[in-house]
Amino acid sequence: MRVLSSVLSVTGLSLGLFFATTAMATDETQLVQSINSYRSQVQRCGGQVSSELPPLAADPRLILPASGFIDLQQAMAQAKYPMVNVQAITLSGPRDATSAMKAVQESFCQVVLNPQFIDVGVSHSGSEWRIVLARPLLSARLGDAAAEGQKLLELLNAARAQPRQCGGQPFAATTPLAWNATLGAAAETHSRDMANNNYFDHKGRDGSTPGDRAELGGYIAQQIGENIAAGQDTPRKVVDGWLGSPGHCANLMNPQFRELGAAYAVDPKSDGGIYWTAMFGTQ
């Protein structure tokens, strides 16, 4: 089986739609779902353990021809995709999505588990596959960290008001969360730490856990939970990603949580660009 990978990182590129696409066929859709299922669980890859990651969003601008040489920079420029980073995986040999996913796990686990990527496009022709993962430039105009945290709260409460399935676990509609400024400050501190130091993890660089950070801020909790995200530049994208990830979804639907604090931080030099933290608590 032949596997190839090409990578490109560009800032400030103007891009545009070139490849006409239709809805992804069954095999392509199945591979995207398999990749997202893989990302939603803790994995061991390259000697490291990954965090649970939100799902990649299917973007038709990232669907490139399945075979042949492609200049990624030119392709993204023609596709009008405002990217910061893009990586393409080419597989030759897998006859179906299951075989393609096995090849991805064996040879490209570090690519699909990279938290900076938030969009994906898959093409397939016979035994040829191309998987393109990318992160776009931040395009939204955001308010300050607290204001966007409050917007996140509104969206989370709207989600909690509806019964839903988080993976295989059903959740009934539950009570809204109340804003807690202490949790908000702890969330902002962690988002800033991740952004400025270019990492993505629930564990702080000093080894602190979400509970440690809440307690340090003065929040004495019976229960603490935390969701994090990177790359999404609006609260809506963040919440949609969490709802598509069983672990994150279960956290935000947990009826035992009563309060929330949330915030984002931006650092253009970081891989993710923008980092979000939502801290759920019960005192």
Phi, psi and omega in degrees: 000132180261129178231133181230152177221135174234144185226146179213135175233119183222138177248139173075028182271136176270129189234169182197157188287128181229315184272118176289132183227159174239178178302140183297139179288175187302313182298317179296316179297318180297321180292319177299316179297321179294319178297317181292324176296319178298316180292333185283352182241152176296128182234152171258123185212128177059033179080005179236161178253127182277162170272164170294132184241148176291161183289153171282142178268131178291124181235117184298338179292344181263004178273105181251164178307142187289338183224167178090162180288137176227131171277106186300319181299314179294318181298316180291325177297319180286336183272358181056041176258113185282077192269157165256318183213144179213144177220137180243134175249127177246128179241141175230116179136316182297133182268343181213175184295326180296316179292322179295320180295322178299318179295321178298314181297321184287323188246340187225031180299324182292333179287308184287343177262010177285117186291346181287337181279135180231348179236156181213149171222137182233134173233156188207130175216108184063241180259012180257135181225144170226126179244120181247123177245141186207160170234128181276164170297150175290126184241344183282150173263110186258150171281193180288172187301317182293319181297317179289330174297321178293323176296321177299319178301315180299317180292321178294320179292325175296321178293319181292340181283353182242136173295146181202167178253124176253096189065236178264008185252120179278144176230134173280160173302145184222179187288154179288156176272148175260147179289137175232117185294328179294316175295324178298318179293320178294321178296318180295321179299317181289320177299317180294320180296317178296316182295311185289335183247009170054058172217168182219101185194151174288335178274127179291167179298335178272006180088002183290146175262168175305320178297320178299316183292322177295315181295321179298327178279351179104011179261107180268108192251146166280324180216142176224138173225160181213135169244140176232158179209158177215143176097326181285131187255014171219152176303325180298315179297321180298309183294319177301320178296316180295320180295334179274357180247118186308315182292315179294320180298315180297323178298311185285341177265358183300116183290346181282343177280141183241335186227161181214144166226139185211152180194162176238167172212148184238138170215109184300338182278348182279161179295319184276338181080306180225138184231138182238143173226132172238123179250122179260138182212161172219125180265000000 
